[in-house]
Each structure stands twice: as C-alpha cells, then as structure tokens.
Amino acid sequence: MKTNKPTYEELEKRLTKAEEIIRTLQDRQADSAATGTEIPTLCVHEELYRSIVVDSPGMVCRFLPDGEIVFVNAACCEYFGKTGQELVGSDFTSLIPEQDRQTLLREIQSPTVDYPSITHEHRVIRFDGRLGWQCWTDRALFDEQNRPVLFQSFEEDITEQKQKDNELRLSEQKYRILFERAMDAIFIADVKTGILLDCHRAAVDLTGREKSELIGQSHEILHPLQEDEESFNEVFRQHLGDKHGQTFDARIIAKAGEIREVTINGNLLEIEGKPILMGVFRDVTERTRREEELRKLNADLVPSNIDEVIEDAVEINHAALKQYAVDLRCELADLPRIHRDKQRVLQILVNLITNAKQALGESEQTQKVLSIRSYRHGENALRVDEVDNRIGISKENMPRMFTHAFTTKKRGHGFGLHSSALAAREMGGSLTVDSEGLGHGATFTLELPLNQSEALADGCSNE
C-alpha cells in the first residue's frame, strides 16, 4: 500500500517536536554527566532527525553556526552530485558562489528566539558547475543562553522559475522600450469599460494632455463631443471579436480643442491573463490636408492635350530658336488629355526649350538640332523627351543638374531646372536628364501620370 509523503507543514511540526525532545535529551545528558550515568543521547538524536527527513519531499540540510554541514538527506546529495560523506563535514558556503557568500551568512544569522525561521532565495553551484537558484527555509535551534547551536534548512530548487521570471522581465523591458519609442501614439484600454490603462510619449504629444490626465479616463475623452458616440462605441466593440485587429479613420480632439485626423489600428491582446485593447493612432492630419488641396486643385483643372502645350512652348521660343538657327523636330503622339495645371506644364517645357537653345547657341556644332517627342510610357504615364546635340553634360555635373542655384551657363542663375523638377514632382511626375558626356548632347525627360488618382497619391508621397 502506497503512503503519502508528509507535507511541509507536517515536517515543521515534527521538527518542533524533535526540538523539544532534543532539549530534554540535552538536560538528561547534563544530569548523566553529573551522576556518571551514560545514556545513548547521540544515537537517539541522530535517529530522531533521520526519521524526520527520510520522507522529506525536498532537500534537507543541517549545519552548525560556523557553516559545517552535519547532515544532508538523499535529495540534497542527488541535487549537488555528492555523497553524504563528501558533504558532511564540509562548509555549506562551498556550495554558494563566492560573491554571494557574505550576504547569505548575514541572512542566516538573522533568526532570533522569538523569530527562529527565515526564508530566503540565493544562488547555488550545481553538480555540473552551473549556477542554480534555491529557496531555503532555515530554522535555528538555540541553547539556554539564546545562542544558535544548529540550523535546519528545507531547500527547494527554483531555477526554472527564476529563468522564467528573468525572461518575463527582459520581455517587459523590451516591450517598454519599443512602447515608449514608438512614433505613433499608442493607447491601451480595458476591453470591458474602455477605460485607458496606459499610453506613452507620442500619445501625450498627440492629445496635448499629460499622461496623468489620460490614465483612468474613458476612451471617449479622445474624441470630439459632436461625433456619433454610439457609432464609435460600436467600432470599439467590434475590435473585441477580431483578434487580427481593425483599421479605421477617426478624429480626435486635443486638450486645446484642435481636431486631428487619425488612422486607428486596434488589436485585442492579453497581458497577464487580462484581455486589453491596444490602439495605435497615426496622425494623418497633414496628409489629409494635402490630399484635400490636391483634390480641389484637380477639380478646378481643365483637361488639356499635352501636344497642344508643347506647341505653345515652341511658339513662345520660336523667334529665339530661329535666331540661333536651331533645327526643331517634333514627333507628337495622339495622347489622352490629362488633368494637370497647364501653366505649370507649360513653364517646365518653356524652361527646357530655353536651356536647350542657349546651350546650342554656345555649341560649336554646325547643325544644331532640337528634337521633341511625346509618347505613352506604360499604361498610366506619358513622357516628353527633349533631345539636343549641345555640348553635353559631364559625369561630375550630372547629379547636380537639378540642384538649387547650380548652373553651367555664364549668365545662368540655376533656378529654372530646380523649379521645374519640383513642379513635376508636385504633379506626381518627374523630370530627369541623361547624357553620355561632353560633346554628346543631352536628353531631358518629363514624365506625368495619366491617371488622376495616381497622380494625387504620388504627389502626396513625394512631399
């Protein structure tokens, strides 16, 4: 029949009973010394403690105030990989890392007659040389002068728990670092009440409120009073049923009353067994403003034919081209109309033709040729190539051609190409240049998107 091992509390009771018996034996031993009668005190003493620890569910060790081990049970021997003979008589501090010994010795000396027990955690040297963690519950036995004469220790290995605690601590530190350094505002709320539990620096900046003004408040404090409260609360509840999170657009109100446009990504998480809702708020106020401005701008634009704009730019430069004896060759395709600021496109083309005629005027070429070609590029863009046989562009100057105030002309100011490149980019397009070097001419390419919505998105992303 299998018997149950005694509990820790039962062992404590048996230990207390043993202490009483030991004191009685000590008294009898003192009497026997006076009378010359010998009693088997040590044998009874040893058997008594063996009976207490033999069925112990954990490790048991007994040591003297100077640290000498006088008894260990089998579990303790197995843990440290030593026999009882090897451990008994040795100093228990040899099982403790040297840098921890003084602290442990101070703790062991702290029990008193009124408070004879102490529980503490410390590192130990395992049988394989690795460091482990143990929790010791020590009980001191005192003589008639209240001096400790013996320590009984129940020991439990807590290495695995310490490792888990350390991993959790590191994980929490990593989370906190990422949390605090996040560029977007992050709010953490209770899933049942919507009460804000935590936020970080970016959330404080976004709302204009101190962290103490946000924690403990309902998530509704973030949103304008005129918003549809029930509708927003319904969106909040929808997050609870979607583990992968939802993203939606909303507005928040800062402490000073300023309304900010945000995109919110909500995710249902669990921290320490408690479900929470984490909302990541990205401020899109400026992006929204730019998009609206571009929408209004495009709404006011009249669709124009790029070939007609090219012809107008050529007409503006007609007299000068004739003066420099430039042979102009145009190859224009039948392209769809585009919703662009016609005046800005015209100004870009005028700048390009003006630069070309001036460069050709300085060229020693006998035949000065300027070719302009329009064509479709892919499905959603058109291009205008302006090709000339001017003196060309050196490799050193190529990366600087669109830099503000850079020019290779004697009387140039370097503003034309720079402003043209900016204008092209603001319309969702680009202006680039290519040249094989001095003496090989140059090709400037203006690219504009045909699709209005794509131009809008590209213009925003380029800013």
Buried (B, 14 or more C-beta within 10 A) or exposed (E): EEEEEBEEEEBBEBBEEBBEEBBEBBEBBEEEEEEEEEEEBEEBBEEBBEEBBEBBBBBBBBBBEEBEBBBBBEBBBEBBEBEBEEBBEBBBBEBBEEEBBEEBEEBBEEBEEEEBEBEBEBBBBBEEEEEBBBBBBBBBBBEEEEEBEBBBBBBBBBBEEBEEEEEEEEEEEEEEEEBEEBEBBBBBBBBEEBEBBBBBBBBBEBBBBEBEEBBEBBBBBBBBEEBEEEEBBEBBEEBEEEEEBBEEEBBBBBEEEEEBBBBBBBBBEEEEEEEBBBBBBBBBBEBBEBBEEBEEBBEEBEEBBBBEBBBBBBEBBEEBBEEBEBEBEEEBEEBEEBBBBBEBBBBBBBBBBBBBBBBBBEBEEEEBBBBBBBEBEEEEBBBBBBBBBBBBBEEEBEEBBBEEEBBBEEEBEBEBBBBBBBBBBBBBBBBBBEBEEEEEBBBBBBBBBBBBEEBBBBBBEBE
